[in-house]
Amino acid sequence: MIITKTPFRMSFFGGGTDMPEFFNKHGGAVISTSFDKYCYVNVRHLPRFFDYSTELSYAKIERVTDTNDIVHPLIRNAMKQLDMREIRLTYEADLPARSGLGTSSSFAVGMLNAFYALKGKYVSKKELADKAIYLERKLCDEAGGWQDQIAASFGGFNRINFNDGGYEVLPIIISPERKKLLNDNLMLFFTGFTRMSSEIQKENRLNDESKTGKLLDMLSLVDEAEAILTDKYTDLNEFGRLLDVTWKLKRNTGNKVSTDSIDNVYKTARNAGAMGGKLLGAGGGGFFVFYVEKEKQEEVKSALSDFMYVPFEFETGGSQVIHYTPESYEEVKK
């Protein structure tokens, strides 16, 4: 039996520039962090007592005898990708899917990590991220970028640079005290609205040439944000102000990014004392992160009392195998 634990991610700057249609021409970069909310994937070989050979438990329960009959596209394609047979898989998570935190990619990374472990194979964080990108973007043909799979696999607070056909993960070096202050000044709220990120990506058409200018503006903020974080003499509140700038740019990249309700949430938080913030993920709903000085956080929490406040801490581990019990398995000859 294998159990993996994979974090969700929070993306601050550069979202959209991680799409290959953009970064292959212009380069790309994001600043993001993983944090202490996780998905867990439990995998083992299914005992041969049943009239089905694969059992899957997520939001639904599937029991099939043929991998091709699996409804869930990520599981179906991952099992075919790694030639997995006679599997029992269970998924659970700390936060809901379709909420802008890269949950689908975290699941893909955690599942692949579990499958490799069940086969008794070690896989590096980069190979795990690469396999998850291939699974989601090629085999499942889902629209979107590359940052989610990388953040889930590597973990930590990073700048991820994208170039023609590749990427590099660069940890952002800041003092523990400054990093804790940033963490303490960030507030996460769940708006309750969820949509498929791939659907929003297609509708917003970020790969449209007309969006290039806005994405280049968003890309330019990555350098500025990194400089704020790494210069100990710069007021960290500038990070919050820059979040306001990137949100205003992002909300104009497509008519599916924001709604009147989402705009009202943002306006309410700002009026209560938030210096800036952004909707996480492709847009359309999910989680908002706000930068709020400690003395104003109770006012913001009160103003957004209709929404769930979710405390969190940055994490550095990325996807991990937290339980490993090897199994003897011999394929049945047909």
N, C-alpha and C positions, 0 to 999 in steps of 0.2 A: 504494500500500500504506500502511496505517495501523497503528501499534502504540500502544496505550494502556497505561498503568501506573497501577493503582488500588490504594490501600492498604486493608488491613483495619483494623477498629476494635476498641478495647478500651473497654467501658462500665463505669464505676465506680459511679455513683449514679443513681437515678431510673428504672431500667429498668422497663418496664410502664406508666409514666405517659405514654409516647409513643404510646400507642394512642388513636386518635380517639374510640373509645367512652368512654374515660376523660377525656381532656383537653378534649374539647368541653364537658364538664360542670364539670370541676374544675380545669382547667389542668394543665400537666405540665412537667417539666424533667428533663434528664439532664446528667451530666458525663461526657464521654468524650474519647478521643484516638485519632487514627490513629497507626499505627506502621509501622516499616520492613519489613513483610512484605506482598507485593503479589500481585495477579493481573495477567496480561498478556493482552490481546486483540489478535490480529493479524487484520486484515480487508482483503480486496481483492476485486475483481471476478474471478469465475472465468472463465478463458479458455474459449472456445466450442469445445473439442475433444472434449467428453465427452457421454455419453448421459444426463447429469443436469445440472442447472443450479445446484444449491447443494450445497456440501460443508462439513460441520461436523465439527470434531475437538475433543472435550473428553474426558470419561471414556469416551465411545463415539465412533464415527464414523458420521455420517449422510450419505447421498447421495440427494437427492430432486430431482424435477422440479417439484413443486408445493409451495409454502410451507405449505399446509394439512397436508401429510404429515409435517412436521417434528415429531418426538416431544418435543424439549426445549421446555417451555412458554414459558420466558423468550425464547428465540431466536425461536420461531415468532411470538409476539405482538409482539416488538420489530420484526421484519422487516415484519409487517403494519402496525404502528403508524407506521413511517417509510417504508413502501413501498419496501423494499430488495429488489433482484432480482439474481440471478446472483452469489451471494456465496460466497467461501471464507473461513471463520472458524476460527481456532485459539485455544484457551484453554489457559493453563497458570498454575500458581500456586505460591507458596512454601510454603503451608500447605494442609492438607486441607479439603475442603468439609464442611459439616454439623458444624462444630466450635465454634460459639458466637462466631465472630469477624465475623459479618455477611458471610460469603463470597458468599452468593447475591446480596446487594445490591451488593457491590463488583463482581461480575461484571456485574450489570445496568447499573450506572453506567458501567463501562469499555466495555461493548458499545455502549451508546447514544452515548457520547463518540466511539467509533470510527466508528459509522454516520454521525453528523453530520459528522465530519471527511471521510469518504469522499464525502459530498455537497458538500463545500466550504463547510460552514456552521459559524460560530462559535456556541457555546452557553455561556451563563454558568453558574457553579457552581450557582446557585439553580434555574435552569431545568433543568439536568441532574438535580439531586436531585428536583425536582417530577415530571419525566418518569419517573424510575425508580420513585418512589412509585406513580405512576399505573399503570405497567407491572405491578409486583408485586402491589399491593393491589387494583387494579380489573380490569385485563385478565386477570391470572392468578388472581385471587381467592384469593390466599394470605393467611392470617391473620398478623398481626404489626403492629408499630408503624412509625414513620417515621424513627427515629434512625439506622438503619444506612445508608440511602441518603444522608442529609445528611452524615454523618461521612465516608463514602467520597468524596463529591463535593467537600466543602469542605476536608477535612483539618484537622490542627491539634488543639490541646488546647482544648476549648470547653465552654461551657455552652449548651445548646440549650433554649430555652423554647418550649412549645407552648401555643396558645390556640385558641379556637373557630375552626377552619378554617385555622389558619396556624402559623407558627413564626418564630423569630429565632435567629441564630447569634451568640453573644457569646464571643469569645476570652477565655480566663482569663489575666489579666495577672499573671505572677509573674517574678521575676528569673531569668536564665539559670542562676545557681548553684543556686537553690532547685528549679528544674525538673529540673536534672541530678541533684540529690540524690534527688528523688522517683523519677526513672527508675532510678537506681542501686539504690534500695531495693525495686524491684518485680521479682518473679521469676515467669516464665511456665512452666507445665508442661502437657504434653499427656497426658490420662488415657487416650486411646485409644478412648473410647466416643463414637460419633457418631449423631445422629438428626436428622431434619428439624425445623427450628425451627417451621415452620408447624403440624406435627402436634402438637408439644408445646404450642404456644399454644392450639390448639383443645381439647386434653385438659385443660389447666390452667384454661381459661375465665377469663382475667384480666378479661374484660369483664363477668363476673358481679358483680352488685351486692354480693354477700357478701364480695367481695375489696376493696371500696372502701376500707375502713378501713386495711387493710394497705398499700395503694398510697399512701394519703395519708400514712401514717407514712414510707414510703420517699421520698416527695416532699419531706417536711420535712427529710430528711437532705441534700438538695442544697444548700440555703442554708448549712448547717453545714459541709459539706465545702468549699464555695467559700471560706468565711470562713477555714478552716484554711489553705488554699492561698495566699490572697492576703495574709494577715497575717504579715509576716516575723518577728514576735515569738512566734508560736505554734509550739510544737514540732511538726514535721512528722510525728512518730510518731502524732499524734492522727488523721491520715488513715488510718493502718493500723488503729487501734482502731475507727474508724468503719466501715471495710470489714467488720469482724467483725459489727458491728451490722446493716448492710444485708444481709449474707449470711443471718443468722438470720431476718430478716424475709422475705427472698426465698424461702428454702427452705420457708416455711410458706404460700406463695401457691398451691401446688398439689402434688398427690402425685406429679407427674411431674418436678418440678424436681430432686429429689435421689434418691439410692438409698443403700443401706447401703454400697456400695463407695465412692461419692462422699463420704459422710459420713466414712468411714474415712480417705480421702485428706486431708480437711480436718483431722481430729483429729490425724493423724500430723504434718502440717506445723506445726500449733499447738504440739504437744508438743516439736517440734524447735527452736522459737524464732520462728515467724511470728507477727506481732502481729495479723494479720487477713488476710482474702482473700475471694475470691468466685469462683464458677463463672461463666464468661462466657456470655452468650447466654441463651436461653430455659430451659436446663436439660437434664437427661438425660445429660450427658456433654460431652466436648470439652476445653476449656482452663480451667485454674485460674490465677488471678493471686494472688500473695501479696505482702504488704508485710513485708519482712524486713530488719532492720538488717544492715549489711555484715558485722559480726563473727560473725553467726549463719547466714550464707548457706550456708557449706559444710556445716553440720550439717543444714540443711533439704534441701540437694541430696542428701546421703547418705541421709537418711531416705526421700526420694522417688526413690531410685535406680532403681526399677522403671519410672519414667515419664520421658519425654523432656523435658529442660530446654531452653528456647528463649530465648536472649538476644535482646534487642530494643532499639531506640532509638525515641523519639517522632519523628514526622515532621510536616511542615507543608504539603506540597504538594497533597494531595488527588489526584483523578484528573487525569492529564496525558497529552497526546499526545506521545510521545517519539520517534516517527518519522512523518514525513509526506511521502509521495511522491504527488502528484496523479496521477489516471488519467483518461484520456479514455474516456468510456463513453456509448454510444448504445443506447437500448433497441431491441430488435428489434421491428419492426412485425408484428403478426399479422393 
